[in-house]
Amino acid sequence: MMNKIRPVILFAAVVLSGLLAYGLWTLPKPQNADYEGFSSARVVEDIKVISQKPHSVAHPAERAEVREYLIERLESMGADTVMQFRYDSIVGPQNKHVEYTFDAVNLLAEFSPASETVSGTDLMLVAHYDSRYSQPMPRDTVWSYGAADDGYGIGVILETVSLALKNRTEWKQGIKVLFTDAEEPGMKGMKAIWENNREVFDNVGLVLNVEARGTWGPALLFEACPGNAKVQELYAYTAEYPFTYSLTTVVYKFLPMFTDFTIVKDELPGLNFSNIADVNHYHTDLDNFSNISEKTIQHYGEQILPLTMEYLTGEEYGDKDYLRADSDKVNFTIPLLGLFSFSKTGYLILCVVIFIIFLLAFALEGIRGRIKAARVFGFSLKVLGGAVLGLLAGEGFAYACAAAAGAKFNLFGTVQGVPFDNKAMILFMVLMFAASLLLYLNGRSKAARSVSGSMRASAVTNAVTGNALSVLYGTLALQFALSAVLLGVIGENMMFFITFAFALAGVILWRITSLRIWLLAAIVLILLHAFSFLFALAMALTIGALGAVAMIAVIDMMVIIPLADLYLMPSRRK
């Protein structure tokens, strides 16, 4: 009976894992205008005004209208002061799209605690109010309306401050709202105020920068300042629906991508937030009011508002150096399980312990004759070869998609103008899974045929079990090597280590208890991580980096497939 039920249980577990992982993007639900807490509906009203027209540095009149609206909003909220910092004749990027000079006007609003006896530090909330100046697309040059980039940031900050002001009597710290101008043509506004008016930042103890990329997707904490241990602890303690991978901070250092936070992050403690999906809307005329996502807006608020309230009301933050640290945190989010956070030393110790356990388990399986080292390492090379083929095939597939859409292809980089990119990436991943499964089943079939003449009924089961274990340990050995290399090179290895650790734990517990439920649990946990992480990675890097995403996915697949085979293996009849 159990042999018939297991496939149903496995299928249900896979589906449930996908739904739970996807839930990270669909929750929290948007709140209406009457809601007492953070309301995406109220943010939408600000975005509606801001995004009526393109308001880039090439649109001075429209940009001035947005600026006047923001001044009125800040003053009506009860700001102590609203100051304008004007910088004349800034030279724009010297390319065919922008070849002119422009003025930049930054807005700074200050909100102090209600009590005049309180003299704490300031929380600085940062977003830019200019839209993208221009964007070359396959067939045209378009202008962004800035509904998401950075209407999301402006609206979220206004809503956050408005709610915080309801508890102003409890404040121990103040708020500085900095709405920068000319961020899009190279952070010109932030550079100008940082270089010419550094006094603005003198009493700032924490910076929260709110950006947007695309119009949909989760609000990701994608970057933290150097020495971020205490800042990350604050985020882990306060944020509702946290979504972050410290790996993104490491990777971001190597990418030619910048925000206003780039200018200040080496000097001030801070965090940088952005959504990551629908990149085809990013910096185009599709970044408009009709394409905004209230779910995304609500997700921003459920992270940034608690952070804000904790900082404003905590006496310890009166020391502006309180959140400075000499070390960084390693963290990652797994749907259902939540946010995991480690010190660098703690994470290193965890990795070393798991590595040692793997080597001991590998040796024990070999001593008991269940696997052979040469065969295992042979499978490691095959899986590595499959991952490389996935890399090449992914980039080829991405190039074909870009060519079909008439879009400019950027190898391992951002590709815009492929309207079907999400569907294409999903299709390719399905094909990669099918190919991986067929290759595995072919090897399984060969293992079964090798003992087909045996008189023992258990011979075939033993053969296919040995094949599954060999593939599994071969892939784990590959992940072991890749994790060790990444840990040594960049100090982060979670893209391989998490799958490696869950799979190893599942196999060991199965061996100890003889309960296959541990194999199923490992599959579910790996899928929860893989669905969320690979989705976020694919959305952030776009179809141009499909090959890199596919390479990681293939290695994960070659762990999940043998685990599933071991779980589905028929029980021996007594």
N, C-alpha and C positions, 0 to 999 in steps of 0.2 A: 504494500500500500504506500509506504513512504517513498519508494522509488518513483511512483507516479506523481506524488504530490510535490516533490522537490523542484521539478521544472516550473511548476506554477508559482511556488514560493520565490524562486529565483527571479522570475519575470516580474512578479509584484514588487520585489525588493528593488530591482533596477528602475522600474517606473517611479516608485516612491522616492528613490534617491534623486531622480531627475526633478520631480515636483518640489521636493524640499530644497534642492539647490536653487531652482528657479524662484522659489519663494523669497530668496534673499533679494531678488530684484523687484518683486511685486509687493513686498511689504516695506514699510508700513503703508496703510491705506491713506489716501488723501483726506484731509479734513476740511469741512465747510467753513464759511466765514463766521459762524456763531461759535465755533469751537474755542474753548478757553486757552488751550495750548497752541503750539505752532500750527498754523493753518495755511496750507498750500493755496487755498482759494483766495486769501487776502494777498498773498504774494503775486498771484496771477494778475490782480488789478494793477499793481505797479508795473509789471512786465508789459501789460497791454499798452500803457502810456509810453514806456521807454522804447518799444519796438515798432512804433507806428511807421517810422521811416528809417532808412539807413542813416547812421550818425557817426561816420568815420571821420578821420582827419581831413578827408576830402569833402566833407559836408559840414562846414563850420556853423552855418545857420541852424541846421538840424541838431547838431551837437550842443549848441547853446540852448536850444529848447529843452533838451534832456537835462542839461545842467541846471537850468532855472527850476525845472520840476523837482529835482533832487534837493535844491536849496530850500524850496518851499516845504518839502516833506520833512526835512531835518529840523527846520525851524518850528514847524507845527508840532513836532514830537517833543519839543522843549529843550533843544540843544542849548548849552551855555553860550557857545559861539559857533558860527559857521564861517570859516575863512576860505578865501580863494588864493591859490598860489599860481600866478601866471608866469609862463615862460615863453618868450617871443622867439620867432624865427628859428624854430627847430628844423633841422634838415632831415627829411624823410629818407627811407631806403632808396638807394640809387639803382633803380631798375625801371623797366618799361611801364610798370603799373603806378609807381609813385615817384615823381621827379620834381617835387615842389617842397617849399617850406610851409610850416604851419605853426600856430600858437597852441600851447597846451595849458590847460587850467585844471589843477587838482583841487578837490574839495576836501576840507578837513572839518569835521564836526566833533565837538567835545561834550561829553556828558559826565559830570562829576557826581560823586555820592551826595545824597540828600543832606547829610550831616557835614557842617563846615569843619568839624573837629577831626574828620577822617582825612588822612593824607596818605593814601596808598599809591599803588602803581596804576598803570593803564593797560587795558586790553585794546589792541588795535585790530579792527576788522577791516579787511582790504578787499576791494573789487574794482574793476575798471569799467567806466561808463561809455567808452568809445566802442563802436563796432568795427569789424574787420574792414580795412581800407579797400581791398580788392582781392579777387581770387581768380586766377586763370583756370578755367575749366576746359574740358575737351573741345568744346565748340564756341565758347563765349567767355567773357569776363563778367563776373557778377559781383554784387555788393550785398553784404550781410545786413540783416535787420537787427542783429544782436539780441534776439529774444532769449536765447540760452547763454550765449557768449557775449556779454556777461550779465544779461538780464537776470539770470538765475542768481548770480552772486549779489547783485544790487538788491534784488527783491528779498532774498534770504536774510541779508544783513539788516534791512529795514524792518522786517518782521521780527527778527531776533531782538533788536534794540527796543522795539515797541513793547514786546513782552517783558523784557528785562526791566524796563522803566516802571512796570507795575509793582515791582519789589525794590524800588530805588532806596527806600529807607534801610534796607538790609545790606546795601553795597558797602564793601570795604575798599573797593578799587573803582576806577573810572573807566569810561569807554572813549576811545578815539576811533571815529569812522573816517577812513581814508578812501575816497573814491577817486581813483587816478584817471588821468586822461592819456591818450596816445600810448596805450599799452601795446596795441596791435602792431604798430610799425617799429617795435623794438624796445618796449618798456620805457619809452621816452619820458613819460610823466614821472614814474617812480624814480628813474635815474636822476631827473632834475631835482626833485625834492630831497632825495638822499644826499646829493652832492652840494646843494645850495642851502638847504634848510634842515640840517641834521638835528637841530634842537627839537624838532617835532617828535623825534624818536627817543629823546633822552630818558623819559620815565616809563617807557614801554617794557612790560615784562613778558608779554605773549602776543604773537601775531597769528591771526587766522586769516589765510587768504582763500577766497572762494572763487573758483574758476569753473569753466564749463568747456566740454569737448563733445560735439554732437548735441543732440537734443534729448536723448533718452539714456536709460541705463542707471545703474546704482551710483550713488555719490561716494566715490572712493577717496579715502585718505591715501594719497599716492606719494606724498613727499613730506619728510620731516627734516628739521634742521640738524646739522651735525651736533653730536652730543645730545641726543634726543631722549635719553633714558627717562628723565622725569616728565617730559612732555608726553611721551607715549604712555606712561603710567597714568597721567591725568586723563588722556583719551580713553584708555581701557576702563578706568573707573567710572567715567561719566556717560560716555556715548551710548545712546539707544541704537539698536540695530547697527553695531559697528561693522565696518567693511574696510579692511586694510591688509596689505602685504608689505612688510618692510623691504622685501626684495625690490619693489618698485622704486624705492628711494635710491637703492644701489644702482639699478639699471638706468634710472633717469639721469644720473651723472654722465652717462656715456651717450645720451641722445642729444641731438641738436634742437632741443625744445626748451623754452624759457617762459617764465611768468614773472609777475611783479615780485613774487616771493624770492626769486633768484637773486635779486638785488640785496635783500636784507638777511637772508637765511644764515649767513656765516656770522652775523653779529647779534641777531636776536633770536630767542627761542620761538619756534612757531611750527605750524602745520599748514599743509596745502591740500585743498579738496577740489575734486572735479568729477563730473560724470564722464562716461567713457564710450557710450554707444551711439549709433547712428552717425558715424563720422562723415557720411555723405552729405549731411546737413551742415557740417562744421565749416565755417568761413564762407558759406554760400548764401544765396537768397532763400534757401530752404530753412535757414535759421530764422524762422519767423514765428509769429504768435500762434498760428494754426498748428504748429508742430511741437509745441512745448508739452512736457509731461508733468502732470501734477504729482505722480508717484515719485519721480525723481526729485522734485522740489521738496516733497515731504521728507524724503530720505535725508536730504541735506539738513533740514531743520531738526530732525530727531538726533542728529549728531552734534550740530553746532550750538543749538540752544542750551543743552545741558552743560557743555563745555563752558559756555559763556557764564551761566549762572554760578557754576562752581568757582570760576575764577573771581567773579565779582564779589562773592560772599565769603570767600576763604581768607582768613587773616594772614595765613602764611605767605600768600602771594604779595603781601605788602613789601617784601624784599624783592626788588626787580631781578635779582640774580637767582631767585629761588629755583626756577625751572632750568637753570643751566646745569649741565652735567659733562663729565669727561668721557662718557661711554654712550653707546647706542643700544637700542632694544632690537631684538629679533621677534617679529610677531607675524601671525597669519590668521585668517578667518576661515573656519570650516562651518558651513551651514548646519544648523541644528546644535552643533557643539559649541559654537561661539568663537570668541577671540582668545587665541593662545599667545602669551607674551613671556619672553625669556630675556634675561641678561645675556650679553655676548658670552660670558664665561659659562653660565648655566646651560646655554644652548650647545656650546662646544662640548661640555661634559656629557650632555644627553646624546649627542651624535657619537661620541667615542664609545659610550656604553652600548648603544644600539649596534655599532659596528662590531664590537667585541662579541656581543650575543650572536650576531649573524655568523661570524667566523666559527664560533663554537658549534652552532646549529649545523652549519655546513660540514664541519669536521665529523660531527656525530652521525649525520645522515650518510656520510661516506664510509665511516667505520662499520655501520650496520648494513652496508651494501645496498642501500636504497638508491643512491646516485653514484656516478663515477665522475671524478673531477674533469677528466679529459672531455667527456661528453657534455658536461655542464658548461665548460668554457667554450666548447664548440657552439653551443646554443647562444652564449653571450655574443660571440662574433656574428652569428646569424641575425640576432635581434638588432645589434648595432648596424649591420648592413641594411636591415629592413628600415631602421630609423633614418639612415642616410638616404635610402631610396624614397622614403616618405618626404624628406626634406626637398629632394630634387623634384619629385612629382608635385609637391605642393607649390613650389615656385613656378613650375611649368604650367600648372593648372591656373594659378593666379595670373600669370602672364597672358594666358589664353582668354581669361575673363576680362582683363583690362583691354586687350586688343578688340574683343567683341563689343565692348562698350565704348571704344574710342577714347579710353582714358590713358593717361601717362603712367607707365609702370615704373615703380621704384623698388628695386630688389631689396627685400627685407625692410622696406620703409613704407611710409604712409601712401596709400593709393586711394584717391577719391575719384568719383565719377563712374563707379560701378554700382548701379542702383540695385542689383541683385546679389551684392556681395555676401550678405548674411546667409541667404539661401544657398549660394554656391559653396560657402565654407561648410555648412551643415552637410550638404550632399557629398563633398569630398571626404569629410570625416566618416560618413556612413560607408563610403567605398573603401576607405582605409581599414575600417573595422572588418568589412566583408573579406578583404584580401588577407588580413591577419588571421581571421578565423579559418579561412580555407587552407592557408599554409599550416596552421596548427593541426587541423583535422587530417591533413595529408600525412604529417609526421605521426599522428596518433594511429592512423590506419596502418602505416608501415610497422609500427611497434606491435600492433595486434597481429598482423600477418606473420611477423617473425616467430610467433609461438603458436601459430594456428594448428600445427600438427601435434601439439602436446595433449596428453591424455588427461591432464589435470584441468578441472573446470575453472580454477582460479588463475590459470596461467595468463590468460588474456587480460584479466583485471589487473594482475600484478604488472604486466607489461605496459599497459596504458597509464597505470598509476606512476610507474617509473618514468614514463615519458613526460607526464604532467609535472612531476617533481623536477625533472631535469630542465625543462623549459622554464619553470618558475624560478629555480635557483640560478639558472643561467641569466635570466633577466634581473634578478636581485643582485647577482654579482656585478652586472653592468651598472645598475643603479648605485651599488656600493662604490664602485670606482668613480662614477660621475659625481656623486655626492661628495666624496673625499676631495676630488679636484676642485669643485666649486667652493667648498668650504675653505680650502687653502688659498684660492685665488681671490675670491670676493667676499668671503665670510658668510655667505648665504647659499643654501642648497635645497631649500624647501620644495622646489619644483620636482625633485627626485626623492628627497629624503622622506617626505610624508607618505608617499605611496610605499616606499621601501619599508618604513617602520610599521605601517598598518598590516601589510602583507606578511611580514616576518612574525608579528605578534599573533596573527590569525593562524599561521601554520604551526607555530610552537604550541599554542593553546590547544589546537586540534590534536597534536601529537600527545600532549600530556593527558587530556581528558577524553579523547576519542569522540568528541562531540563536533559534528560538522557545522554546527551553528556558528562556530568561531570563523570558519571560512566564509560563511555568508556575511557575518558582521564585518570582516575585512573588506569584502567586495563593496558593501554599502558605504563604508567610510571612505574607501578609495574613490568611489564614484562621486560622493558628496564633494570631496576636494577637487577631483578632476573636472566635474561639470562646472563648478564655480570658477576655479582658477583658469582653466583653458578658455572658458567663455570670456572672462575679463581680459586675458592676454590677447585673444583674437580681436576683441573689440578695440583694445588700446592700440594694437599694432596694425590693424586692418588687414585686408586680404594680401597686401604686399608681403607680409611675413607669415603667410599660410604655411610655408614649408617648415619654419621653426616650430610653429604650433603643432603641426602634424608629426614632427619628429618626437616631441614629448609625448603626444597622444599615443603613438605606436608603442613606445616603451611602457606606458601605462596599460595599454591593451594586452600586451604580452605578459603582464602580471595578472590581470583580471581573468583572462581566458583560461589559463590552467587552474586558477583558484576555483572558477566555476565548474571546470571538469572534475576536479577532486570532490567538489560538493555534490555533483550529480552522479558520481560513480555509483552503480548499483550495489546495494548491500549484499553481502554474502548470505546465502540461505543456510540456515542451520540444519 
